[in-house]
Amino acid sequence: MGKLKGHVAIVTGAGQGIGRGIALVFAKEGAKVAIADRNAETCAEVTEYIHNLGHEAIAIICDVGDSTQAEAMVKEVGDKYGSIDILVNNAQRYVPRRLVEEIEDEDWDKSIQVGLKSTWYCCKAVFPYMKEKGGKIINMCSGSGLIGLEGRAVYCATKEAVRAFSKTVAREWGKYKINVNVICPAAITPATMFMKNTDPEEYARIVEGAALGRWGDPENDIGRVAVFLASSDSDYMTGQTLVVDGGNIML
Ligand SMILES: NC(=O)c1ccc[n+]([C@@H]2O[C@H](COP(=O)([O-])OP(=O)(O)OC[C@H]3O[C@@H](n4cnc5c(N)ncnc54)[C@H](O)[C@@H]3O)[C@@H](O)[C@H]2O)c1
């Protein structure tokens, strides 16, 4: 424990699911964590939970798909803690499953806004804090994007756009010692439980296809890999994609 001692981390969409798991394990590893989520209730719950464990966290209710709110959120963290070392772009807006010929314009706008552009807003806002002393950026993408998935064109394209964006940022900011890497996770979260009800075949396909035969845990399976990418253990790694899905997709 203590791999992130004294580091300041922002996790977007940390009110539940994978973001929550990453925030908890970051806090346990000694980081001061900003829980940035648009859901006031879950944002407060996770922050209180971390406080009760004796660790440091701040709740920031914000829509990271709004550039003004994303910038204000980052500034609030910088003002409170004096630095920002780690950014996890995890928030994603989901759109209904539709075949390509049925996709609506609005679907693209929603997914790109909270997914791709939110990632850009937050990266841009943390850059002044990371430029002088380096930093770690982790962007959450998806195995769905890696392989393509029927009915999920908008989601897959958004996530692959985030991956392409991440590689470019890694190249541009490598000289500042800012590492940018991607995780493609699979974990039990409120979003996957929703999928279990609405799309049981897809839910079953994922777990049946996993060599390890189970869904991941947000904190212990995904969060531990995020700690690796956020710590000095991964200093020589940038622009990479780690698939953390129990051995479903094997590159
Ligand atoms: N769970 C999986 O198996 C899985 C698989 C592949 C990829 N992913 C990716 O991992 C990430 C997390 O997934 P999850 O399953 O935990 O999702 P989730 O829906 O359970 O949680 C997402 C969180 O993001 C917050 N959020 C949404 N829009 C926001 C906004 N505009 N501003 C601030 N917060 C916002 C929500 O309030 C929620 O707390 C997503 O990027 C998702 O695409 C997850």
The ligand as an SDF file (V2000), in Angstrom:
LIG
                    3D

 44 48  0  0  0  0  0  0  0  0999 V2000
  -18.4260   -1.9940  -17.0430 N   0  0  0  0  0  0  0  0  0  0  0  0
  -17.8180   -2.5870  -18.0780 C   0  0  0  0  0  0  0  0  0  0  0  0
  -17.7290   -3.8320  -18.1660 O   0  0  0  0  0  0  0  0  0  0  0  0
  -17.1990   -1.7430  -19.1610 C   0  0  0  0  0  0  0  0  0  0  0  0
  -16.7970   -2.3610  -20.3540 C   0  0  0  0  0  0  0  0  0  0  0  0
  -16.1620   -1.5940  -21.3170 C   0  0  0  0  0  0  0  0  0  0  0  0
  -15.9400   -0.2440  -21.0990 C   0  0  0  0  0  0  0  0  0  0  0  0
  -16.3710    0.3390  -19.9500 N   0  0  0  0  0  0  0  0  0  0  0  0
  -16.1160    1.7850  -19.7600 C   0  0  0  0  0  0  0  0  0  0  0  0
  -15.7090    2.0240  -18.4080 O   0  0  0  0  0  0  0  0  0  0  0  0
  -16.2540    3.2740  -17.9450 C   0  0  0  0  0  0  0  0  0  0  0  0
  -17.0930    3.0740  -16.7050 C   0  0  0  0  0  0  0  0  0  0  0  0
  -18.1200    2.1370  -16.9650 O   0  0  0  0  0  0  0  0  0  0  0  0
  -19.1790    1.7290  -15.8480 P   0  0  0  0  0  0  0  0  0  0  0  0
  -19.7240    0.4110  -16.2670 O   0  0  0  0  0  0  0  0  0  0  0  0
  -18.6040    1.8810  -14.4900 O   0  0  0  0  0  0  0  0  0  0  0  0
  -20.3180    2.8610  -16.0900 O   0  0  0  0  0  0  0  0  0  0  0  0
  -21.5080    3.3530  -15.1420 P   0  0  0  0  0  0  0  0  0  0  0  0
  -22.5820    3.8440  -16.0590 O   0  0  0  0  0  0  0  0  0  0  0  0
  -21.8650    2.3120  -14.1470 O   0  0  0  0  0  0  0  0  0  0  0  0
  -20.8920    4.6150  -14.3720 O   0  0  0  0  0  0  0  0  0  0  0  0
  -20.6000    5.7820  -15.0740 C   0  0  0  0  0  0  0  0  0  0  0  0
  -20.5190    6.9610  -14.1200 C   0  0  0  0  0  0  0  0  0  0  0  0
  -20.2550    8.1330  -14.9050 O   0  0  0  0  0  0  0  0  0  0  0  0
  -21.0810    9.1960  -14.4640 C   0  0  0  0  0  0  0  0  0  0  0  0
  -21.2950   10.1410  -15.5470 N   0  0  0  0  0  0  0  0  0  0  0  0
  -21.9780    9.9240  -16.7040 C   0  0  0  0  0  0  0  0  0  0  0  0
  -22.0100   11.0440  -17.4250 N   0  0  0  0  0  0  0  0  0  0  0  0
  -21.3200   11.9810  -16.7380 C   0  0  0  0  0  0  0  0  0  0  0  0
  -21.0080   13.3450  -16.9710 C   0  0  0  0  0  0  0  0  0  0  0  0
  -21.4380   13.9580  -18.0610 N   0  0  0  0  0  0  0  0  0  0  0  0
  -20.2700   14.0090  -16.0590 N   0  0  0  0  0  0  0  0  0  0  0  0
  -19.8500   13.3930  -14.9390 C   0  0  0  0  0  0  0  0  0  0  0  0
  -20.1330   12.1140  -14.6510 N   0  0  0  0  0  0  0  0  0  0  0  0
  -20.8540   11.4200  -15.5340 C   0  0  0  0  0  0  0  0  0  0  0  0
  -22.3630    8.5070  -14.0260 C   0  0  0  0  0  0  0  0  0  0  0  0
  -23.1210    9.3450  -13.1450 O   0  0  0  0  0  0  0  0  0  0  0  0
  -21.8150    7.2520  -13.3630 C   0  0  0  0  0  0  0  0  0  0  0  0
  -21.5230    7.4920  -11.9990 O   0  0  0  0  0  0  0  0  0  0  0  0
  -17.0270    3.8580  -19.1350 C   0  0  0  0  0  0  0  0  0  0  0  0
  -16.1770    4.7070  -19.8650 O   0  0  0  0  0  0  0  0  0  0  0  0
  -17.3660    2.6290  -19.9680 C   0  0  0  0  0  0  0  0  0  0  0  0
  -17.5900    2.9300  -21.3200 O   0  0  0  0  0  0  0  0  0  0  0  0
  -17.0010   -0.3730  -18.9890 C   0  0  0  0  0  0  0  0  0  0  0  0
  1  2  1  0
  2  3  2  0
  2  4  1  0
  4  5  1  0
  4 44  2  0
  5  6  2  0
  6  7  1  0
  7  8  2  0
  8  9  1  0
  8 44  1  0
  9 10  1  0
  9 42  1  0
 10 11  1  0
 11 12  1  0
 11 40  1  0
 12 13  1  0
 13 14  1  0
 14 15  2  0
 14 16  1  0
 14 17  1  0
 17 18  1  0
 18 19  2  0
 18 20  1  0
 18 21  1  0
 21 22  1  0
 22 23  1  0
 23 24  1  0
 23 38  1  0
 24 25  1  0
 25 26  1  0
 25 36  1  0
 26 27  1  0
 26 35  1  0
 27 28  2  0
 28 29  1  0
 29 30  1  0
 29 35  2  0
 30 31  1  0
 30 32  2  0
 32 33  1  0
 33 34  2  0
 34 35  1  0
 36 37  1  0
 36 38  1  0
 38 39  1  0
 40 41  1  0
 40 42  1  0
 42 43  1  0
M  CHG  2   8   1  16  -1
M  END
$$$$
